[in-house]
Amino acid sequence: MARSPQTGPNPDDGRPPIADGAGNNGSSPFVRHVSRVVDRFEDLAAFALVPLFAALLDVEKVRRALAPAGRGFSINFEFAFPSPLVTLWRLASPPDPPAPAPRTPREEAFGTPSVGDGSPGALPTGDSTIPERTDTGGTDVTIETPVETIDVPLEAIGVEMLGLIGLALVAYAVLLGILMAGYVGGIDRRLRNEPIAVGSCLVTYAPRFVLYNLVGFGAFLLVLPAFVLAPPLVLLAIPVIVVLSYVFYPVPFLFVVDDAPFVEAFRRSARLTTAAGPVFRFGVGHLVAALVASVVLSLVMSAGGPGFLLALLLSSPLSLVLTAASVSFFQETVGGQGPNPPGRPSSSSRETETDATDEYGWATD
């Protein structure tokens, strides 16, 4: 069941929502909402399991992170605007695998079994495959999936392979959409001191989150052939990606906080971000925080397996705080805008439903 934006006094601090997002004494909206979430962290702590689980779903990156470090330490500089599901891999990348050892003349003559070379005696070793230029002048293209990294010749990328990649992305979009709906919807309800009705969140928000992921993955598939045929286009696309990431970063939060329909969420997002003001300042604050976190986490993860486990434990609560602060910000920013759409419960019905909870605030239905 969707929740109407809270227009009355803020239940956790007794102060009315601040419509302009400027905060007290001109404080940064990002810092203020992070502080609010940290004060409420005990109520939200269980949600930290979601980014942890989502990070472990990317089996290929986990395998690379657990492999022995081969090239010393590495540093990532990740610039990330608010996202409905921040994970370790959004903030840092696993170290590059060690370079393969030079082949001896005997190995050149007789060959050595390796992962994915089609040899009957090839055994999986856990090492990442390094793309190489073939003797005929062809170039292998590396495609990273959540399960494994695939190296295929450039000429082998056709309609059939793009179709297989598309099917995998659809399945991934559905799974991520379900996670996002329960995650963001549950955080929104807890910040409003309402019960966490996971089933209601999934029914109400999952279709929009799945479609949101499909649109993003579909755009990737459309431009992938151009990037494969003309790699320099990737550099030209970076500014466009940054601008689009900023303009539409509020979209998934508007699905939940304001129950915005799919297309309307994009329109409203563009109006909010192009107006600058607190939405711009919050996005910049998140970007700076993600940049600092990416440097720290990438250095920690350079220590191999133990470093990866430490980075995973550090990133999960941090990811929760970043997402919850975004939800809190948009609760305040769009609170009270527009009439309640049909199907939204009244204040009395919310009070009735809130009573049907257990000691942790989870809905008993």
Beta strands, then each sheet from edge to edge (+ up, - down):
strand 1: 140-144
strand 2: 149-153
sheet 1: 1+ 2-
end
